[in-house]
Amino acid sequence: MYRRQLIANAGLIELARKHNVKLIASNDVHFVNTDDAIPHDILICLNTQSDYDDEDRMRYTKQEWLKTQDEMNLLFADIPEALETRLKLLIK
């Protein structure tokens, strides 16, 4: 799934720049702390009635925690305008 997201992101960045649309840095949040990734994964199994070791079950990347500003800066270092837009929204 992550590889597909990278491809989609590249296309979205290209479209935004082509059409002069602002980009914003964000991430999908499903839990607060990095330590919550495995408990979240177990909850997904319970909610979908899947076995934890089932290869075909629903999975997340375990990257869906609420990231700090420093973590976001690292993730989006190659797209500074997206970080700038994010900061503008946070300040307002």
Gaussian input, Z-matrix of N, CA and C with variables (Angstrom, degrees):
# hf/3-21g

backbone

0 1
 N
 C     1     B1
 C     2     B2     1     A1
 N     3     B3     2     A2     1     D1
 C     4     B4     3     A3     2     D2
 C     5     B5     4     A4     3     D3
 N     6     B6     5     A5     4     D4
 C     7     B7     6     A6     5     D5
 C     8     B8     7     A7     6     D6
 N     9     B9     8     A8     7     D7
 C    10    B10     9     A9     8     D8
 C    11    B11    10    A10     9     D9
 N    12    B12    11    A11    10    D10
 C    13    B13    12    A12    11    D11
 C    14    B14    13    A13    12    D12
 N    15    B15    14    A14    13    D13
 C    16    B16    15    A15    14    D14
 C    17    B17    16    A16    15    D15
 N    18    B18    17    A17    16    D16
 C    19    B19    18    A18    17    D17
 C    20    B20    19    A19    18    D18
 N    21    B21    20    A20    19    D19
 C    22    B22    21    A21    20    D20
 C    23    B23    22    A22    21    D21
 N    24    B24    23    A23    22    D22
 C    25    B25    24    A24    23    D23
 C    26    B26    25    A25    24    D24
 N    27    B27    26    A26    25    D25
 C    28    B28    27    A27    26    D26
 C    29    B29    28    A28    27    D27
 N    30    B30    29    A29    28    D28
 C    31    B31    30    A30    29    D29
 C    32    B32    31    A31    30    D30
 N    33    B33    32    A32    31    D31
 C    34    B34    33    A33    32    D32
 C    35    B35    34    A34    33    D33
 N    36    B36    35    A35    34    D34
 C    37    B37    36    A36    35    D35
 C    38    B38    37    A37    36    D36
 N    39    B39    38    A38    37    D37
 C    40    B40    39    A39    38    D38
 C    41    B41    40    A40    39    D39
 N    42    B42    41    A41    40    D40
 C    43    B43    42    A42    41    D41
 C    44    B44    43    A43    42    D42
 N    45    B45    44    A44    43    D43
 C    46    B46    45    A45    44    D44
 C    47    B47    46    A46    45    D45
 N    48    B48    47    A47    46    D46
 C    49    B49    48    A48    47    D47
 C    50    B50    49    A49    48    D48
 N    51    B51    50    A50    49    D49
 C    52    B52    51    A51    50    D50
 C    53    B53    52    A52    51    D51
 N    54    B54    53    A53    52    D52
 C    55    B55    54    A54    53    D53
 C    56    B56    55    A55    54    D54
 N    57    B57    56    A56    55    D55
 C    58    B58    57    A57    56    D56
 C    59    B59    58    A58    57    D57
 N    60    B60    59    A59    58    D58
 C    61    B61    60    A60    59    D59
 C    62    B62    61    A61    60    D60
 N    63    B63    62    A62    61    D61
 C    64    B64    63    A63    62    D62
 C    65    B65    64    A64    63    D63
 N    66    B66    65    A65    64    D64
 C    67    B67    66    A66    65    D65
 C    68    B68    67    A67    66    D66
 N    69    B69    68    A68    67    D67
 C    70    B70    69    A69    68    D68
 C    71    B71    70    A70    69    D69
 N    72    B72    71    A71    70    D70
 C    73    B73    72    A72    71    D71
 C    74    B74    73    A73    72    D72
 N    75    B75    74    A74    73    D73
 C    76    B76    75    A75    74    D74
 C    77    B77    76    A76    75    D75
 N    78    B78    77    A77    76    D76
 C    79    B79    78    A78    77    D77
 C    80    B80    79    A79    78    D78
 N    81    B81    80    A80    79    D79
 C    82    B82    81    A81    80    D80
 C    83    B83    82    A82    81    D81
 N    84    B84    83    A83    82    D82
 C    85    B85    84    A84    83    D83
 C    86    B86    85    A85    84    D84
 N    87    B87    86    A86    85    D85
 C    88    B88    87    A87    86    D86
 C    89    B89    88    A88    87    D87
 N    90    B90    89    A89    88    D88
 C    91    B91    90    A90    89    D89
 C    92    B92    91    A91    90    D90
 N    93    B93    92    A92    91    D91
 C    94    B94    93    A93    92    D92
 C    95    B95    94    A94    93    D93
 N    96    B96    95    A95    94    D94
 C    97    B97    96    A96    95    D95
 C    98    B98    97    A97    96    D96
 N    99    B99    98    A98    97    D97
 C   100   B100    99    A99    98    D98
 C   101   B101   100   A100    99    D99
 N   102   B102   101   A101   100   D100
 C   103   B103   102   A102   101   D101
 C   104   B104   103   A103   102   D102
 N   105   B105   104   A104   103   D103
 C   106   B106   105   A105   104   D104
 C   107   B107   106   A106   105   D105
 N   108   B108   107   A107   106   D106
 C   109   B109   108   A108   107   D107
 C   110   B110   109   A109   108   D108
 N   111   B111   110   A110   109   D109
 C   112   B112   111   A111   110   D110
 C   113   B113   112   A112   111   D111
 N   114   B114   113   A113   112   D112
 C   115   B115   114   A114   113   D113
 C   116   B116   115   A115   114   D114
 N   117   B117   116   A116   115   D115
 C   118   B118   117   A117   116   D116
 C   119   B119   118   A118   117   D117
 N   120   B120   119   A119   118   D118
 C   121   B121   120   A120   119   D119
 C   122   B122   121   A121   120   D120
 N   123   B123   122   A122   121   D121
 C   124   B124   123   A123   122   D122
 C   125   B125   124   A124   123   D123
 N   126   B126   125   A125   124   D124
 C   127   B127   126   A126   125   D125
 C   128   B128   127   A127   126   D126
 N   129   B129   128   A128   127   D127
 C   130   B130   129   A129   128   D128
 C   131   B131   130   A130   129   D129
 N   132   B132   131   A131   130   D130
 C   133   B133   132   A132   131   D131
 C   134   B134   133   A133   132   D132
 N   135   B135   134   A134   133   D133
 C   136   B136   135   A135   134   D134
 C   137   B137   136   A136   135   D135
 N   138   B138   137   A137   136   D136
 C   139   B139   138   A138   137   D137
 C   140   B140   139   A139   138   D138
 N   141   B141   140   A140   139   D139
 C   142   B142   141   A141   140   D140
 C   143   B143   142   A142   141   D141
 N   144   B144   143   A143   142   D142
 C   145   B145   144   A144   143   D143
 C   146   B146   145   A145   144   D144
 N   147   B147   146   A146   145   D145
 C   148   B148   147   A147   146   D146
 C   149   B149   148   A148   147   D147
 N   150   B150   149   A149   148   D148
 C   151   B151   150   A150   149   D149
 C   152   B152   151   A151   150   D150
 N   153   B153   152   A152   151   D151
 C   154   B154   153   A153   152   D152
 C   155   B155   154   A154   153   D153
 N   156   B156   155   A155   154   D154
 C   157   B157   156   A156   155   D155
 C   158   B158   157   A157   156   D156
 N   159   B159   158   A158   157   D157
 C   160   B160   159   A159   158   D158
 C   161   B161   160   A160   159   D159
 N   162   B162   161   A161   160   D160
 C   163   B163   162   A162   161   D161
 C   164   B164   163   A163   162   D162
 N   165   B165   164   A164   163   D163
 C   166   B166   165   A165   164   D164
 C   167   B167   166   A166   165   D165
 N   168   B168   167   A167   166   D166
 C   169   B169   168   A168   167   D167
 C   170   B170   169   A169   168   D168
 N   171   B171   170   A170   169   D169
 C   172   B172   171   A171   170   D170
 C   173   B173   172   A172   171   D171
 N   174   B174   173   A173   172   D172
 C   175   B175   174   A174   173   D173
 C   176   B176   175   A175   174   D174
 N   177   B177   176   A176   175   D175
 C   178   B178   177   A177   176   D176
 C   179   B179   178   A178   177   D177
 N   180   B180   179   A179   178   D178
 C   181   B181   180   A180   179   D179
 C   182   B182   181   A181   180   D180
 N   183   B183   182   A182   181   D181
 C   184   B184   183   A183   182   D182
 C   185   B185   184   A184   183   D183
 N   186   B186   185   A185   184   D184
 C   187   B187   186   A186   185   D185
 C   188   B188   187   A187   186   D186
 N   189   B189   188   A188   187   D187
 C   190   B190   189   A189   188   D188
 C   191   B191   190   A190   189   D189
 N   192   B192   191   A191   190   D190
 C   193   B193   192   A192   191   D191
 C   194   B194   193   A193   192   D192
 N   195   B195   194   A194   193   D193
 C   196   B196   195   A195   194   D194
 C   197   B197   196   A196   195   D195
 N   198   B198   197   A197   196   D196
 C   199   B199   198   A198   197   D197
 C   200   B200   199   A199   198   D198
 N   201   B201   200   A200   199   D199
 C   202   B202   201   A201   200   D200
 C   203   B203   202   A202   201   D201
 N   204   B204   203   A203   202   D202
 C   205   B205   204   A204   203   D203
 C   206   B206   205   A205   204   D204
 N   207   B207   206   A206   205   D205
 C   208   B208   207   A207   206   D206
 C   209   B209   208   A208   207   D207
 N   210   B210   209   A209   208   D208
 C   211   B211   210   A210   209   D209
 C   212   B212   211   A211   210   D210
 N   213   B213   212   A212   211   D211
 C   214   B214   213   A213   212   D212
 C   215   B215   214   A214   213   D213
 N   216   B216   215   A215   214   D214
 C   217   B217   216   A216   215   D215
 C   218   B218   217   A217   216   D216
 N   219   B219   218   A218   217   D217
 C   220   B220   219   A219   218   D218
 C   221   B221   220   A220   219   D219
 N   222   B222   221   A221   220   D220
 C   223   B223   222   A222   221   D221
 C   224   B224   223   A223   222   D222
 N   225   B225   224   A224   223   D223
 C   226   B226   225   A225   224   D224
 C   227   B227   226   A226   225   D225
 N   228   B228   227   A227   226   D226
 C   229   B229   228   A228   227   D227
 C   230   B230   229   A229   228   D228
 N   231   B231   230   A230   229   D229
 C   232   B232   231   A231   230   D230
 C   233   B233   232   A232   231   D231
 N   234   B234   233   A233   232   D232
 C   235   B235   234   A234   233   D233
 C   236   B236   235   A235   234   D234
 N   237   B237   236   A236   235   D235
 C   238   B238   237   A237   236   D236
 C   239   B239   238   A238   237   D237
 N   240   B240   239   A239   238   D238
 C   241   B241   240   A240   239   D239
 C   242   B242   241   A241   240   D240
 N   243   B243   242   A242   241   D241
 C   244   B244   243   A243   242   D242
 C   245   B245   244   A244   243   D243
 N   246   B246   245   A245   244   D244
 C   247   B247   246   A246   245   D245
 C   248   B248   247   A247   246   D246
 N   249   B249   248   A248   247   D247
 C   250   B250   249   A249   248   D248
 C   251   B251   250   A250   249   D249
 N   252   B252   251   A251   250   D250
 C   253   B253   252   A252   251   D251
 C   254   B254   253   A253   252   D252
 N   255   B255   254   A254   253   D253
 C   256   B256   255   A255   254   D254
 C   257   B257   256   A256   255   D255
 N   258   B258   257   A257   256   D256
 C   259   B259   258   A258   257   D257
 C   260   B260   259   A259   258   D258
 N   261   B261   260   A260   259   D259
 C   262   B262   261   A261   260   D260
 C   263   B263   262   A262   261   D261
 N   264   B264   263   A263   262   D262
 C   265   B265   264   A264   263   D263
 C   266   B266   265   A265   264   D264
 N   267   B267   266   A266   265   D265
 C   268   B268   267   A267   266   D266
 C   269   B269   268   A268   267   D267
 N   270   B270   269   A269   268   D268
 C   271   B271   270   A270   269   D269
 C   272   B272   271   A271   270   D270
 N   273   B273   272   A272   271   D271
 C   274   B274   273   A273   272   D272
 C   275   B275   274   A274   273   D273

   B1=1.4391
   B2=1.5294
   B3=1.3333
   B4=1.4608
   B5=1.5263
   B6=1.3288
   B7=1.4720
   B8=1.5201
   B9=1.3176
   B10=1.4690
   B11=1.5260
   B12=1.3227
   B13=1.4578
   B14=1.5297
   B15=1.3240
   B16=1.4661
   B17=1.5267
   B18=1.3208
   B19=1.4675
   B20=1.5236
   B21=1.3294
   B22=1.4689
   B23=1.5278
   B24=1.3291
   B25=1.4689
   B26=1.5244
   B27=1.3202
   B28=1.4667
   B29=1.5305
   B30=1.3229
   B31=1.4644
   B32=1.5209
   B33=1.3290
   B34=1.4680
   B35=1.5279
   B36=1.3192
   B37=1.4638
   B38=1.5260
   B39=1.3089
   B40=1.4659
   B41=1.5348
   B42=1.3371
   B43=1.4656
   B44=1.5335
   B45=1.3245
   B46=1.4639
   B47=1.5231
   B48=1.2997
   B49=1.4692
   B50=1.5264
   B51=1.3200
   B52=1.4691
   B53=1.5222
   B54=1.3271
   B55=1.4654
   B56=1.5265
   B57=1.3310
   B58=1.4627
   B59=1.5327
   B60=1.3263
   B61=1.4659
   B62=1.5286
   B63=1.3323
   B64=1.4639
   B65=1.5213
   B66=1.3253
   B67=1.4626
   B68=1.5186
   B69=1.3157
   B70=1.4584
   B71=1.5241
   B72=1.3158
   B73=1.4616
   B74=1.5221
   B75=1.3084
   B76=1.4628
   B77=1.5210
   B78=1.3135
   B79=1.4605
   B80=1.5224
   B81=1.3003
   B82=1.4553
   B83=1.5256
   B84=1.3278
   B85=1.4666
   B86=1.5225
   B87=1.3380
   B88=1.4612
   B89=1.5122
   B90=1.3431
   B91=1.4624
   B92=1.5263
   B93=1.3182
   B94=1.4603
   B95=1.5271
   B96=1.3084
   B97=1.4631
   B98=1.5234
   B99=1.3286
   B100=1.4650
   B101=1.5236
   B102=1.3321
   B103=1.4712
   B104=1.5309
   B105=1.3063
   B106=1.4661
   B107=1.5240
   B108=1.3224
   B109=1.4703
   B110=1.5270
   B111=1.3177
   B112=1.4700
   B113=1.5267
   B114=1.3457
   B115=1.4676
   B116=1.5362
   B117=1.3291
   B118=1.4695
   B119=1.5222
   B120=1.3141
   B121=1.4618
   B122=1.5307
   B123=1.3124
   B124=1.4707
   B125=1.5296
   B126=1.3284
   B127=1.4717
   B128=1.5270
   B129=1.3221
   B130=1.4700
   B131=1.5307
   B132=1.3301
   B133=1.4694
   B134=1.5284
   B135=1.3102
   B136=1.4670
   B137=1.5275
   B138=1.3299
   B139=1.4677
   B140=1.5221
   B141=1.3153
   B142=1.4687
   B143=1.5277
   B144=1.3346
   B145=1.4604
   B146=1.5366
   B147=1.3435
   B148=1.4678
   B149=1.5184
   B150=1.3206
   B151=1.4593
   B152=1.5241
   B153=1.3215
   B154=1.4646
   B155=1.5299
   B156=1.3275
   B157=1.4656
   B158=1.5310
   B159=1.3291
   B160=1.4696
   B161=1.5346
   B162=1.3138
   B163=1.4717
   B164=1.5307
   B165=1.3185
   B166=1.4677
   B167=1.5220
   B168=1.3198
   B169=1.4614
   B170=1.5284
   B171=1.3216
   B172=1.4545
   B173=1.5256
   B174=1.3284
   B175=1.4656
   B176=1.5220
   B177=1.3001
   B178=1.4542
   B179=1.5234
   B180=1.3152
   B181=1.4620
   B182=1.5247
   B183=1.3220
   B184=1.4735
   B185=1.5294
   B186=1.3182
   B187=1.4639
   B188=1.5315
   B189=1.3129
   B190=1.4615
   B191=1.5260
   B192=1.3386
   B193=1.4541
   B194=1.5292
   B195=1.3194
   B196=1.4571
   B197=1.5289
   B198=1.3116
   B199=1.4573
   B200=1.5299
   B201=1.3243
   B202=1.4596
   B203=1.5279
   B204=1.3195
   B205=1.4610
   B206=1.5258
   B207=1.3258
   B208=1.4703
   B209=1.5229
   B210=1.3277
   B211=1.4750
   B212=1.5278
   B213=1.3230
   B214=1.4681
   B215=1.5313
   B216=1.3298
   B217=1.4719
   B218=1.5251
   B219=1.3274
   B220=1.4652
   B221=1.5280
   B222=1.3248
   B223=1.4692
   B224=1.5220
   B225=1.3264
   B226=1.4625
   B227=1.5217
   B228=1.3262
   B229=1.4629
   B230=1.5322
   B231=1.3247
   B232=1.4640
   B233=1.5220
   B234=1.3489
   B235=1.4705
   B236=1.5396
   B237=1.3293
   B238=1.4657
   B239=1.5257
   B240=1.3255
   B241=1.4736
   B242=1.5312
   B243=1.3308
   B244=1.4715
   B245=1.5276
   B246=1.3270
   B247=1.4682
   B248=1.5274
   B249=1.3193
   B250=1.4634
   B251=1.5272
   B252=1.3222
   B253=1.4671
   B254=1.5155
   B255=1.3158
   B256=1.4717
   B257=1.5265
   B258=1.3205
   B259=1.4610
   B260=1.5307
   B261=1.3162
   B262=1.4658
   B263=1.5199
   B264=1.3306
   B265=1.4647
   B266=1.5139
   B267=1.3271
   B268=1.4622
   B269=1.5223
   B270=1.3122
   B271=1.4513
   B272=1.5276
   B273=1.3117
   B274=1.4779
   B275=1.4864
   A1=111.28
   A2=117.12
   A3=120.93
   A4=111.43
   A5=117.35
   A6=120.47
   A7=111.22
   A8=115.91
   A9=119.67
   A10=110.79
   A11=116.06
   A12=120.14
   A13=110.79
   A14=117.21
   A15=120.67
   A16=111.16
   A17=116.42
   A18=120.94
   A19=110.11
   A20=116.33
   A21=120.86
   A22=110.61
   A23=116.66
   A24=120.61
   A25=111.41
   A26=116.97
   A27=120.85
   A28=110.25
   A29=116.53
   A30=120.46
   A31=112.26
   A32=116.39
   A33=120.22
   A34=111.64
   A35=116.48
   A36=120.65
   A37=110.19
   A38=115.74
   A39=120.97
   A40=110.78
   A41=116.79
   A42=120.48
   A43=112.04
   A44=116.14
   A45=120.02
   A46=110.97
   A47=115.99
   A48=119.56
   A49=111.30
   A50=116.46
   A51=121.09
   A52=111.05
   A53=116.96
   A54=121.23
   A55=113.39
   A56=116.12
   A57=122.53
   A58=112.45
   A59=115.30
   A60=122.58
   A61=107.74
   A62=116.53
   A63=119.62
   A64=111.31
   A65=114.36
   A66=122.10
   A67=108.24
   A68=116.41
   A69=120.76
   A70=109.31
   A71=115.69
   A72=121.56
   A73=109.07
   A74=116.22
   A75=121.12
   A76=109.09
   A77=115.40
   A78=118.53
   A79=109.03
   A80=114.95
   A81=122.92
   A82=107.60
   A83=117.76
   A84=121.85
   A85=109.78
   A86=115.61
   A87=121.77
   A88=112.54
   A89=116.53
   A90=121.17
   A91=107.57
   A92=116.41
   A93=121.12
   A94=113.51
   A95=117.57
   A96=122.23
   A97=111.71
   A98=116.17
   A99=120.06
   A100=111.46
   A101=116.20
   A102=120.75
   A103=112.96
   A104=117.07
   A105=121.23
   A106=113.18
   A107=117.87
   A108=120.97
   A109=112.53
   A110=117.68
   A111=119.87
   A112=111.18
   A113=119.34
   A114=117.68
   A115=112.34
   A116=116.65
   A117=119.88
   A118=110.43
   A119=116.06
   A120=121.67
   A121=110.41
   A122=116.59
   A123=121.06
   A124=110.51
   A125=116.94
   A126=119.95
   A127=111.73
   A128=116.85
   A129=120.52
   A130=109.54
   A131=116.75
   A132=120.86
   A133=110.57
   A134=116.52
   A135=120.25
   A136=111.36
   A137=115.70
   A138=119.93
   A139=113.35
   A140=116.88
   A141=120.35
   A142=112.13
   A143=116.35
   A144=122.73
   A145=111.47
   A146=113.88
   A147=120.66
   A148=110.08
   A149=115.76
   A150=121.26
   A151=109.01
   A152=116.17
   A153=121.35
   A154=111.56
   A155=117.19
   A156=120.71
   A157=114.00
   A158=117.37
   A159=121.84
   A160=109.15
   A161=116.53
   A162=121.69
   A163=112.72
   A164=117.40
   A165=121.34
   A166=113.72
   A167=117.92
   A168=119.93
   A169=111.42
   A170=114.52
   A171=120.85
   A172=109.86
   A173=116.19
   A174=121.08
   A175=110.14
   A176=115.28
   A177=122.51
   A178=107.27
   A179=116.95
   A180=120.73
   A181=112.83
   A182=117.40
   A183=124.28
   A184=110.77
   A185=115.85
   A186=122.20
   A187=111.23
   A188=117.25
   A189=121.57
   A190=113.66
   A191=118.01
   A192=119.68
   A193=109.44
   A194=116.62
   A195=123.33
   A196=108.27
   A197=115.61
   A198=120.90
   A199=112.06
   A200=114.74
   A201=121.53
   A202=109.06
   A203=116.09
   A204=120.14
   A205=110.89
   A206=117.68
   A207=120.75
   A208=111.83
   A209=116.98
   A210=120.86
   A211=110.62
   A212=116.52
   A213=120.10
   A214=110.31
   A215=116.73
   A216=120.45
   A217=111.04
   A218=116.79
   A219=120.11
   A220=111.63
   A221=116.17
   A222=120.54
   A223=112.83
   A224=116.22
   A225=120.58
   A226=112.37
   A227=117.17
   A228=121.21
   A229=112.09
   A230=116.65
   A231=121.07
   A232=112.94
   A233=117.18
   A234=121.32
   A235=108.01
   A236=117.44
   A237=120.15
   A238=113.77
   A239=117.53
   A240=119.15
   A241=111.35
   A242=117.70
   A243=121.05
   A244=110.54
   A245=116.31
   A246=120.82
   A247=110.55
   A248=115.93
   A249=120.90
   A250=111.02
   A251=117.32
   A252=121.51
   A253=110.52
   A254=116.79
   A255=121.48
   A256=110.86
   A257=116.26
   A258=120.01
   A259=111.87
   A260=116.45
   A261=120.48
   A262=110.36
   A263=117.34
   A264=120.68
   A265=111.68
   A266=117.35
   A267=120.79
   A268=111.78
   A269=117.11
   A270=121.81
   A271=111.23
   A272=117.52
   A273=120.80
   A274=113.12
   D1=-39.12
   D2=-177.83
   D3=-61.49
   D4=-39.80
   D5=178.41
   D6=-61.94
   D7=-39.11
   D8=177.40
   D9=-64.75
   D10=-37.95
   D11=179.13
   D12=-64.39
   D13=-39.67
   D14=178.05
   D15=-62.06
   D16=-40.94
   D17=178.29
   D18=-65.27
   D19=-45.25
   D20=178.66
   D21=-61.69
   D22=-43.51
   D23=179.75
   D24=-59.88
   D25=-43.69
   D26=179.67
   D27=-59.83
   D28=-42.25
   D29=178.15
   D30=-66.02
   D31=-40.22
   D32=179.00
   D33=-66.10
   D34=-39.70
   D35=178.18
   D36=-63.64
   D37=-44.09
   D38=178.79
   D39=-60.72
   D40=-46.54
   D41=179.38
   D42=-63.50
   D43=-41.91
   D44=-179.56
   D45=-61.71
   D46=-44.28
   D47=-179.55
   D48=-68.94
   D49=-38.94
   D50=179.76
   D51=-63.91
   D52=-39.73
   D53=-175.53
   D54=-103.07
   D55=11.77
   D56=178.15
   D57=54.34
   D58=47.02
   D59=177.41
   D60=-104.59
   D61=136.73
   D62=-178.51
   D63=-68.64
   D64=140.66
   D65=173.40
   D66=-96.60
   D67=151.63
   D68=175.84
   D69=-135.35
   D70=136.21
   D71=178.15
   D72=-80.60
   D73=124.24
   D74=176.97
   D75=-150.34
   D76=166.22
   D77=174.06
   D78=-142.67
   D79=153.59
   D80=179.51
   D81=-73.09
   D82=121.34
   D83=-177.35
   D84=-112.38
   D85=123.05
   D86=176.24
   D87=-121.77
   D88=-13.59
   D89=177.94
   D90=-155.00
   D91=162.11
   D92=-171.32
   D93=-82.30
   D94=-48.54
   D95=-173.06
   D96=-111.69
   D97=154.95
   D98=178.39
   D99=-59.43
   D100=-32.92
   D101=179.95
   D102=-66.90
   D103=-12.45
   D104=-179.16
   D105=-86.89
   D106=-1.12
   D107=-175.75
   D108=-62.68
   D109=-46.70
   D110=-178.39
   D111=-69.54
   D112=-46.40
   D113=175.19
   D114=-57.60
   D115=-36.30
   D116=176.62
   D117=-63.64
   D118=-41.96
   D119=178.72
   D120=-60.99
   D121=-41.75
   D122=178.11
   D123=-65.27
   D124=-40.59
   D125=176.74
   D126=-61.75
   D127=-38.89
   D128=176.43
   D129=-59.30
   D130=-43.18
   D131=178.31
   D132=-61.24
   D133=-46.00
   D134=179.94
   D135=-61.92
   D136=-45.23
   D137=-177.68
   D138=-68.70
   D139=-29.51
   D140=-179.44
   D141=-100.79
   D142=3.67
   D143=-178.79
   D144=53.34
   D145=47.43
   D146=-178.87
   D147=-114.90
   D148=152.99
   D149=173.86
   D150=-78.78
   D151=142.09
   D152=-178.04
   D153=-59.60
   D154=-34.76
   D155=-177.98
   D156=-90.84
   D157=7.77
   D158=178.19
   D159=-72.03
   D160=117.92
   D161=-178.25
   D162=-63.39
   D163=-26.98
   D164=-174.37
   D165=-97.36
   D166=6.15
   D167=-177.18
   D168=-75.45
   D169=165.66
   D170=176.31
   D171=-63.68
   D172=132.77
   D173=-179.57
   D174=-137.42
   D175=149.24
   D176=170.50
   D177=-109.20
   D178=172.16
   D179=-177.01
   D180=-82.93
   D181=-8.59
   D182=-174.70
   D183=69.94
   D184=17.89
   D185=177.51
   D186=-107.92
   D187=11.48
   D188=-170.80
   D189=-92.72
   D190=34.79
   D191=177.30
   D192=-90.82
   D193=163.84
   D194=178.56
   D195=-73.41
   D196=104.22
   D197=-172.94
   D198=-80.65
   D199=148.97
   D200=176.33
   D201=-76.51
   D202=168.40
   D203=176.53
   D204=-59.68
   D205=-41.17
   D206=178.38
   D207=-61.99
   D208=-41.46
   D209=178.38
   D210=-64.95
   D211=-40.98
   D212=178.49
   D213=-65.91
   D214=-39.55
   D215=178.50
   D216=-59.96
   D217=-39.72
   D218=177.74
   D219=-68.18
   D220=-44.56
   D221=-178.35
   D222=-63.15
   D223=-36.16
   D224=-174.03
   D225=-112.35
   D226=25.58
   D227=-179.21
   D228=-58.46
   D229=-30.01
   D230=-178.64
   D231=-83.38
   D232=-4.09
   D233=-179.62
   D234=-132.03
   D235=67.93
   D236=-174.46
   D237=-59.66
   D238=-30.72
   D239=-179.90
   D240=-65.95
   D241=-29.47
   D242=178.01
   D243=-70.20
   D244=-36.24
   D245=176.42
   D246=-69.15
   D247=-38.89
   D248=179.21
   D249=-62.62
   D250=-44.28
   D251=177.87
   D252=-62.69
   D253=-41.83
   D254=179.11
   D255=-60.20
   D256=-45.26
   D257=-179.96
   D258=-63.75
   D259=-39.04
   D260=177.99
   D261=-59.82
   D262=-41.19
   D263=179.60
   D264=-70.76
   D265=-37.04
   D266=179.81
   D267=-67.71
   D268=-33.84
   D269=-177.78
   D270=-73.93
   D271=-32.93
   D272=-177.39
   D273=-68.97

